[in-house]
Amino acid sequence: MSTSALTHRIRVLAAAGHRHDEILTPAALDFVGSLAAAFDERRQELLKERRRQAIRLSAGSPLDFPLVTGAVRADPSWRVAPPAPGLRDRRVEITGPPDRRLAVNALNSGAAVWMADFEDATSPTWDNIVGGQLTLLDAIERRIDFTTPEGKEYRLREDGRLATIVVRPRGWHLTEEYLEWDGRPLPASLVDFGLYFFHCAQRQIDAGHGPYFYLPKLENRYEARLWNEVFVLAQDLLGIPRGTVRATVLIETVTAAFEMEEILYELREHSSGLNAGRWDYLFSLIKTFGHRTDFLLPDRPRVTMTAPFMRAYAQLLVRTCHRRGAHAIGGMAAHVPGKDPAADEAALATVRLDKEREAEDGFDGSWVAHPGLVPVCREVFDGVLGERPHQLDRTRDDVEVTAADLLSVRRVSGPPTPEGVRTDIAVALRYFDAWLRGQGAVALHGLMEDAATAEIARVQIWQWLRHRVIDRDTVLRLLDEEVAALGAAYPWAAVDDVRDLFERTALAQELPLFFTPDAYSRHLVRRAEVRS
């Protein structure tokens, strides 16, 4: 592929793959380059501000609702854009990577929305990234049907009742090292967004929907503002009416929880709501306040959505969204149905209780990770919504949440159990192994896990070591045992790489903010060929 004529000098640093030329066209790459030229400098400044904020908070600065935006929160008049076609009723949303087989299952599942996840559920190998774009293109063109070598058929349902596609690009903190722009890697977020938008935005509009997105890992209103400007420019460049894009923001960082209204305000002409990204939210809480003894959290299963600080977070999200006419989408149900009927029955009962609480709190829909959970979630929300598409009329004026409420973890704080320590080590190792082999969504112990799981596991080990509630010798002994168990169960596992990744991200004196950037550069990038 020649890119010498392109305005923004994109170079593809990888060998050509099957049908890659359909996605990596000169015009598409030039479009992505235009976005990078306009916004990468701002992106890098915002990442620097993340680090400055982290230093301030670690030094004891209080976290509170911003005084400077008090007028935005106090103004009752503004609203976000009305629900877009295909996003009016979102009572069940299914999530997963844009893998061809999983895409067919998700689109056919009966869920209202499929979130095609390039972020936490995708290991960012080059084949996964470009292949995911091909999956989306084929799904929209309804040419995704296929038969496996074993003869199993995957076909889109004929009645046309398919889930609305919403794409989650990678976060602002990640880069795409297979695409070089002016001598440096492109922002991964703009690659995922730009390639999909260029190829599929008009196709989605023609199909009666539109280009819809989930935005991950935002930490403040300025990062939302940047996304809004990306949307405006992208629409202008392709001649698409301003406001066609819709974006739902995952509130999965503790700092973003203090700026929910401001985030909606910045995106208001393109906003379609907020989502309670519960697992990443816990990861963010530990990462932000892990140095403090009053934020010492116990085993992950003990920190549920019924914990007071998590209840405050969820109820504030509903109140914020409905006050502004935006959808509030609940958190993930990660259970994977198995072969044990008794275990499945118990797990489904837990899922049902979780969804009942969300529906009663006022959420308009919720997430599931497996098609087998769609009927349970739909039944719960059907019982509350009936024929209504949402419950935006429940403004939850009874909810009052303070900064102290969002940060009050005392009632669930405490040391881990020995089994909790072992489980975190085992889960992190098994997820790292799968991720390094190109698999980003993994069934572990009956749950569908993604990168957020590994992040929680490794930061919990780091936090417990820092506060000496577990000792390093115990962790190293358990690490030896679990690495050996991994190698015995999966002889092909790259146990040395997996162990090294765990030690660098969980046992280091200074906690890496994410495991993915360094692991990506060290292990996933293979520049087999440079095309220029």
C-alpha positions in Angstrom: 0.0 0.0 0.0 1.4 3.4 -0.9 0.7 6.3 1.4 3.2 8.8 -0.1 0.4 10.9 -1.5 -1.4 11.2 1.8 -1.6 14.6 3.5 -0.7 13.3 6.9 1.9 10.7 6.1 0.4 7.5 7.7 2.7 4.5 7.4 1.4 1.0 8.0 4.1 -0.9 10.0 2.8 -4.4 9.4 2.4 -7.1 6.8 -0.7 -7.1 4.7 -3.5 -9.3 6.1 -6.5 -10.9 4.5 -8.9 -8.0 3.3 -6.9 -5.4 5.3 -6.9 -3.3 2.2 -10.6 -2.8 2.5 -10.1 -1.0 5.8 -6.7 0.6 5.4 -7.5 2.6 2.3 -5.6 5.8 1.6 -8.7 7.9 2.2 -9.4 6.2 5.5 -5.9 6.6 6.7 -5.8 10.2 5.6 -9.1 10.8 7.6 -7.5 9.3 10.7 -4.4 11.4 10.1 -6.5 14.5 10.0 -8.0 13.7 13.4 -4.6 13.1 14.9 -3.2 16.3 13.4 -6.1 18.2 15.0 -6.2 16.6 18.4 -3.2 14.6 19.4 -1.4 17.5 21.0 -4.4 18.2 23.2 -4.7 14.5 24.0 -1.1 14.4 25.3 -1.7 17.5 27.4 -4.7 15.9 29.0 -2.7 12.8 29.8 -0.1 15.1 31.5 -2.9 16.6 33.5 -4.0 13.1 34.6 -0.6 12.6 36.1 -0.6 16.0 37.8 -4.0 15.2 39.3 -2.8 11.9 40.5 0.1 13.6 42.2 -2.1 16.1 43.9 -4.5 13.5 45.2 -1.7 11.3 46.5 -0.3 14.4 48.3 -3.7 14.8 50.1 -5.6 17.2 48.0 -9.3 16.7 48.5 -11.5 15.4 45.7 -14.8 17.2 45.4 -17.4 18.5 42.9 -15.7 21.4 41.0 -16.6 24.8 42.3 -15.9 26.4 38.9 -18.7 24.4 37.2 -21.3 25.0 39.9 -23.4 27.1 37.5 -23.6 24.1 35.0 -24.9 21.8 37.8 -27.3 24.5 39.1 -28.8 25.4 35.7 -32.0 23.3 35.3 -32.6 24.3 31.7 -30.1 22.3 29.6 -30.7 18.8 28.2 -28.7 16.4 26.1 -29.9 15.5 22.6 -33.0 13.3 22.4 -32.5 9.6 22.0 -31.3 8.6 18.5 -32.8 6.0 16.3 -32.0 2.5 17.7 -31.1 4.0 21.1 -34.5 4.8 22.4 -35.0 1.5 24.2 -31.8 0.1 25.7 -33.1 -2.2 28.4 -30.6 -4.9 27.6 -27.1 -4.3 26.2 -24.7 -7.1 25.4 -20.9 -6.5 25.3 -18.0 -8.3 23.7 -15.1 -8.0 21.3 -15.8 -7.5 17.6 -15.0 -11.1 16.8 -16.9 -12.5 13.9 -18.5 -15.5 15.7 -19.3 -13.4 18.9 -20.7 -10.6 16.7 -23.3 -12.9 15.1 -24.3 -14.2 18.5 -24.6 -10.8 20.0 -26.6 -9.3 17.1 -29.0 -12.3 17.3 -29.2 -12.4 21.1 -32.3 -10.3 21.6 -30.4 -7.5 23.3 -31.3 -4.0 22.2 -27.7 -3.0 21.9 -24.4 -4.7 21.1 -21.3 -2.9 22.4 -18.5 -3.9 20.1 -15.5 -3.5 22.4 -12.1 -2.6 21.1 -11.0 -1.7 24.6 -11.1 -4.0 27.6 -12.5 -7.0 25.8 -10.0 -7.0 22.9 -6.3 -7.9 23.0 -4.9 -5.2 20.6 -3.1 -7.4 18.2 -3.0 -5.9 14.7 -5.2 -8.7 13.3 -7.7 -8.2 16.1 -7.9 -4.4 15.4 -8.3 -4.6 11.6 -10.3 -7.8 11.8 -12.7 -6.1 14.2 -13.2 -3.3 11.8 -14.0 -5.8 9.0 -16.4 -7.6 11.3 -18.3 -4.3 11.9 -18.3 -3.5 8.2 -19.6 -6.9 7.3 -22.2 -6.9 10.0 -23.7 -3.6 8.7 -23.6 -4.9 5.2 -25.3 -8.2 6.5 -22.6 -10.3 4.9 -21.2 -11.7 8.2 -22.7 -15.2 7.9 -20.2 -18.0 7.8 -19.6 -21.7 8.5 -16.8 -23.0 10.6 -14.4 -25.8 9.4 -16.4 -28.1 11.7 -19.6 -27.3 9.9 -21.2 -25.0 12.5 -23.2 -22.2 10.9 -23.4 -18.6 12.1 -26.2 -16.7 10.4 -27.9 -13.3 11.1 -31.6 -13.7 11.9 -33.9 -13.1 9.0 -36.6 -11.1 10.8 -34.3 -8.0 11.0 -34.4 -7.7 14.8 -30.7 -7.2 15.4 -29.0 -5.3 18.2 -28.0 -1.7 17.5 -24.2 -1.5 17.2 -22.3 0.8 19.5 -18.5 0.8 19.3 -16.1 1.3 22.2 -12.8 2.6 21.0 -9.6 2.3 23.1 -8.9 4.9 25.7 -7.0 8.2 25.4 -4.0 6.7 27.1 -3.2 4.0 24.4 -1.4 4.2 21.1 -1.5 2.1 17.9 2.1 1.3 17.1 1.3 -0.4 13.8 0.3 3.0 12.4 2.9 5.7 12.3 1.9 9.3 11.8 4.7 12.0 11.4 7.2 9.6 13.0 5.1 8.5 16.0 2.3 6.1 16.8 -1.2 7.2 16.3 -3.6 7.6 19.2 -5.4 4.2 19.4 -8.7 5.9 20.3 -8.7 7.9 17.0 -7.7 4.8 15.0 -10.6 2.8 16.3 -13.1 5.7 16.1 -11.8 7.0 12.8 -11.7 3.8 10.8 -15.2 2.8 11.9 -16.6 6.3 11.4 -15.0 6.6 7.9 -16.3 3.3 6.7 -19.5 2.8 8.6 -21.1 6.2 9.6 -23.0 6.8 6.4 -23.8 3.1 6.1 -25.4 3.2 9.6 -27.3 6.3 8.8 -28.6 4.7 5.6 -29.7 1.7 7.6 -31.8 3.9 9.9 -29.3 4.1 12.9 -26.1 6.2 13.1 -22.5 6.1 14.3 -22.8 5.4 18.0 -20.0 5.1 20.6 -19.1 4.2 24.2 -16.3 6.3 25.6 -14.0 4.6 28.1 -11.7 5.8 30.9 -12.6 9.5 30.8 -11.4 11.3 33.9 -12.9 14.7 33.6 -14.9 17.2 31.5 -12.0 18.3 29.5 -11.5 14.8 28.1 -15.2 14.7 27.2 -14.9 18.1 25.5 -12.0 16.7 23.4 -14.2 13.9 22.2 -17.0 16.3 21.3 -14.6 18.3 19.2 -13.5 15.0 17.5 -17.1 14.3 16.7 -17.7 17.8 15.2 -14.7 17.6 13.0 -15.3 14.0 11.8 -18.9 14.9 10.9 -17.7 18.1 9.0 -15.0 16.2 7.1 -17.5 13.6 5.8 -20.4 15.9 5.3 -22.5 14.3 8.0 -24.9 16.6 9.9 -23.6 17.8 13.3 -25.3 15.9 16.1 -25.6 12.6 14.3 -23.0 11.0 16.5 -24.2 9.7 19.9 -21.9 8.7 22.7 -22.4 7.1 26.0 -19.7 7.7 28.6 -18.6 5.0 31.0 -18.2 6.5 34.4 -15.4 4.1 35.4 -13.0 6.5 37.1 -13.5 8.0 40.5 -12.6 11.5 39.3 -15.3 11.3 36.5 -17.9 10.5 39.2 -17.4 14.0 40.5 -18.0 15.5 37.0 -21.0 13.5 35.6 -23.1 16.6 34.8 -20.1 18.4 33.3 -19.3 15.4 31.1 -22.9 15.3 29.9 -22.8 19.1 29.3 -19.7 18.9 27.2 -21.2 16.2 25.0 -24.8 17.3 25.2 -25.4 17.6 21.4 -23.9 14.1 21.0 -24.7 12.5 24.3 -26.8 9.4 24.8 -26.1 8.8 28.5 -23.8 7.4 31.1 -22.9 3.9 32.1 -22.0 2.5 35.5 -18.7 0.8 34.7 -18.4 -0.8 38.1 -15.3 -3.0 37.8 -13.1 -0.3 36.3 -14.5 2.1 38.9 -13.2 -0.1 41.7 -9.8 -0.3 39.9 -9.7 3.5 39.6 -10.6 3.9 43.3 -7.7 1.7 44.4 -5.3 3.2 41.9 -6.2 6.7 43.0 -6.3 6.2 46.8 -4.3 2.9 47.2 -1.7 4.7 49.2 -4.2 5.5 52.0 -5.0 3.0 54.7 -8.6 4.2 54.9 -9.2 3.0 51.3 -8.0 -0.6 52.0 -10.5 -2.8 50.2 -11.1 -6.5 50.9 -11.6 -9.4 48.4 -13.3 -8.2 45.2 -16.5 -10.3 45.7 -17.1 -8.6 49.0 -17.2 -5.1 47.4 -20.7 -5.3 45.7 -23.0 -2.6 44.4 -24.8 -2.7 47.8 -21.7 -1.1 49.4 -22.7 2.4 50.5 -20.1 4.2 48.4 -21.1 2.1 45.3 -24.8 2.8 46.0 -24.0 6.5 46.1 -22.2 6.3 42.8 -25.0 4.4 41.1 -27.8 6.6 42.4 -26.0 9.8 41.5 -25.5 8.5 38.0 -29.3 7.9 37.6 -30.2 11.2 39.0 -27.7 13.1 36.9 -28.8 11.4 33.7 -32.5 11.7 34.1 -32.2 15.3 35.2 -30.7 16.0 31.8 -32.8 13.6 29.6 -30.0 11.0 29.2 -30.1 7.3 29.6 -28.6 5.7 32.6 -27.2 2.2 31.9 -26.3 -0.3 34.6 -23.3 -2.4 35.1 -22.1 -5.8 33.8 -23.5 -9.2 34.7 -20.5 -11.4 33.8 -21.9 -14.9 34.6 -21.2 -17.5 31.9 -23.8 -20.3 31.9 -22.1 -23.7 32.3 -22.9 -27.4 32.7 -23.9 -27.4 36.4 -27.6 -26.6 36.7 -27.4 -25.9 40.4 -24.5 -23.5 40.0 -26.3 -21.7 37.1 -29.5 -21.4 39.1 -27.7 -19.8 42.0 -25.7 -17.4 39.7 -28.8 -16.4 37.7 -30.6 -15.6 41.0 -27.7 -13.3 41.9 -27.9 -11.7 38.4 -31.6 -11.2 38.8 -31.3 -9.5 42.2 -28.6 -7.2 40.7 -30.8 -6.2 37.7 -33.9 -5.8 40.0 -32.0 -3.3 42.1 -30.8 -1.4 39.0 -34.3 -1.2 37.5 -35.8 -0.1 40.8 -33.2 2.5 41.2 -34.2 4.0 37.8 -31.7 2.7 35.4 -33.0 2.4 31.8 -31.1 -0.8 30.9 -28.1 -2.8 31.9 -25.2 -4.9 30.5 -24.7 -8.6 30.2 -21.7 -10.5 28.9 -23.4 -13.6 27.6 -26.5 -14.2 25.4 -27.8 -16.6 28.0 -28.3 -13.7 30.4 -30.3 -11.6 28.0 -33.7 -13.1 28.9 -33.1 -12.6 32.6 -32.2 -9.0 32.2 -35.0 -8.3 29.8 -37.6 -9.9 32.0 -36.5 -7.7 34.9 -36.6 -4.5 33.0 -39.9 -5.5 31.2 -41.4 -5.8 34.7 -40.5 -2.3 35.5 -40.7 -0.5 32.2 -43.6 -2.4 30.6 -44.2 -0.9 27.2 -42.2 2.2 28.0 -38.8 2.5 26.3 -37.1 3.9 29.4 -37.8 5.7 32.7 -36.3 9.1 32.1 -39.3 10.6 33.9 -37.9 9.2 37.2 -35.7 12.2 38.0 -34.7 10.8 41.4 -35.0 14.2 43.1 -34.9 12.3 46.4 -31.2 11.4 45.8 -28.6 13.6 47.5 -25.0 12.5 47.2 -22.1 14.3 48.8 -18.4 13.9 48.1 -18.0 12.1 51.4 -20.7 9.6 50.3 -18.7 8.8 47.1 -15.5 8.2 49.1 -16.8 6.5 52.2 -15.4 3.0 52.0 -15.0 2.5 55.7 -18.0 0.1 56.1 -16.5 -2.4 53.6 -12.8 -1.8 54.1 -10.6 -4.5 55.6 -7.9 -7.0 54.9 -8.1 -9.8 52.3 -8.6 -13.5 53.0 -5.9 -15.9 52.0 -8.2 -17.3 49.3 -8.8 -13.8 48.0 -5.0 -13.2 47.6 -4.6 -16.5 45.8 -7.6 -15.8 43.5 -6.3 -12.4 42.5 -2.9 -13.8 41.6 -4.5 -16.8 39.7 -7.0 -14.6 37.8 -4.4 -12.0 36.8 -2.0 -14.7 35.5 -4.7 -16.5 33.5 -6.0 -13.3 32.0 -2.5 -12.1 31.2 -1.8 -15.4 29.4 -4.9 -15.1 27.3 -4.3 -11.5 26.5 -0.8 -12.1 25.4 -2.2 -14.8 23.1 -4.6 -12.4 21.5 -7.8 -13.1 23.6 -9.3 -10.1 25.5 -12.5 -11.7 26.8 -11.9 -14.8 28.9 -14.2 -17.2 30.8 -12.6 -17.7 34.2 -14.4 -19.5 37.1 -17.8 -19.1 35.5 -17.4 -15.3 34.8 -16.6 -13.5 31.5 -13.6 -11.4 32.4 -11.8 -8.6 30.6 -8.9 -6.3 31.2 -10.7 -4.6 34.1 -10.6 -7.9 36.0 -6.8 -8.2 35.7 -6.5 -4.5 36.6 -8.4 -5.0 39.8 -6.5 -8.1 40.7 -3.1 -6.7 40.3 -3.8 -3.4 42.0 -5.3 -5.2 45.0 -2.1 -7.2 45.4 -0.1 -4.0 45.2 -2.3 -2.2 47.7 -2.3 -5.1 50.2 1.5 -5.4 49.9 1.9 -1.6 50.4 -0.1 -1.7 53.6 1.6 -4.9 54.8 -1.7 -6.8 55.3 0.0 -9.5 53.2 3.8 -10.2 53.1 5.9 -10.4 50.0 7.2 -13.9 50.7 3.6 -15.2 50.7 2.8 -13.5 47.5 5.9 -14.9 45.8 5.1 -18.4 47.1 1.6 -18.2 45.7 2.9 -16.7 42.5 5.3 -19.7 42.1 2.4 -22.1 42.7 0.0 -20.4 40.3 2.6 -20.0 37.6 3.2 -23.7 37.9 -0.5 -24.5 37.8 -0.9 -22.3 34.7 1.9 -24.1 32.9 0.5 -27.5 33.8 -3.0 -26.6 32.6 -1.8 -24.9 29.4 1.6 -26.2 28.3 1.7 -23.6 25.5 1.4 -20.7 28.0 4.3 -18.2 27.9 4.8 -18.5 31.7 7.9 -16.4 31.8 6.3 -13.5 30.0 3.2 -13.9 32.2 5.2 -13.9 35.4 7.3 -10.9 34.3 4.1 -8.9 33.5 2.6 -9.7 36.9 5.8 -8.7 38.7 6.2 -5.5 36.8 2.6 -4.4 37.3 1.7 -5.8 40.7 4.9 -6.0 42.7 6.7 -2.8 41.7 7.2 -0.1 44.2 5.4 2.4 42.0 2.1 1.2 40.6 1.8 1.4 36.8 -1.4 3.2 35.9 -2.4 0.4 33.4 -0.9 -2.9 32.5 -1.8 -2.6 28.9 0.5 0.0 27.4 3.8 -1.6 28.4 2.6 -5.2 27.8 1.4 -4.1 24.3 4.8 -2.6 23.4 6.8 -5.5 24.8 4.7 -8.5 23.7 2.1 -7.7 21.0 3.9 -5.5 18.6 5.5 -7.5 15.8 6.6 -5.3 12.9 7.0 -7.9 10.3 7.0 -5.5 7.4 7.0 -1.8 6.8 4.8 -0.4 4.1 5.3 3.2 3.1 
